[in-house]
């Protein structure tokens, strides 16, 4: 994958994460791209049957999903659950 495509995927991943966090928060509160790092959970992995797995909506997990489908939207991710 070239640099331009990687950069676009990282940018879209951040936007999806902000949209996800804002869907969990009450309407009075909101998170922007600048405050995303503080709002995201610290735990990036979890154990499942002695296997280390990526947690939902971490940077790496979202980028992995976007590599499979670059036109992925937040609604598509919600339906996937």
C-alpha positions in Angstrom: 0.0 0.0 0.0 1.4 3.4 -0.9 1.7 6.4 1.4 -1.2 8.4 0.1 -3.6 5.5 0.6 -2.3 4.8 4.1 -2.6 8.4 5.1 -6.2 8.5 3.8 -7.1 5.4 5.7 -5.6 6.7 9.0 -7.5 10.0 8.6 -10.8 8.2 7.9 -10.1 5.9 10.9 -9.8 8.8 13.2 -13.1 10.3 11.9 -14.9 6.9 12.5 -13.5 6.7 16.0 -14.7 10.3 16.8 -18.1 9.4 15.4 -18.2 6.2 17.6 -17.2 8.0 20.8 -19.7 10.7 20.2 -22.5 8.1 19.7 -21.7 6.7 23.2 -21.6 10.1 24.9 -24.6 12.2 25.9 -25.6 15.0 23.5 -24.1 17.7 25.8 -20.6 16.3 25.5 -18.7 15.7 22.4 -15.1 14.7 21.4 -13.1 16.2 18.6 -10.0 14.9 16.8 -7.8 16.8 19.3 -9.4 15.1 22.3 -9.7 11.6 20.8 -6.6 10.2 22.5 -7.9 11.0 26.0 -11.4 9.6 25.2 -10.2 6.2 23.7 -9.8 3.3 26.1 -6.3 2.4 27.1 -6.6 -1.3 26.6 -5.9 -2.1 22.9 -5.9 -5.9 23.2 -7.8 -8.6 25.0 -7.2 -12.3 25.6 -9.5 -14.9 24.1 -8.7 -18.6 24.6 -4.9 -17.9 25.1 -4.9 -15.7 22.0 -4.2 -11.9 22.0 -6.9 -10.1 20.0 -7.4 -6.5 18.9 -10.1 -4.6 20.8 -13.0 -3.0 19.0 -12.5 0.5 17.5 -8.8 0.8 18.3 -6.6 2.5 15.7 -5.3 -0.7 14.3 -8.6 -2.5 14.2 -10.4 0.3 12.3 -7.5 0.7 9.9 -7.6 -3.1 9.3 -11.4 -2.9 8.5 -10.8 0.1 6.2 -8.1 -1.8 4.2 -10.7 -4.5 3.5 -13.4 -2.0 2.5 -12.2 1.6 2.0 -15.8 2.9 1.6 -16.8 1.6 5.1 -19.1 3.9 7.1 -20.0 4.1 10.7 -23.4 2.6 10.0 -21.7 -0.4 8.3 -19.6 -0.9 11.4 -22.6 -0.8 13.7 -24.4 -3.4 11.5 -21.4 -5.6 11.7 -21.9 -6.0 15.4 
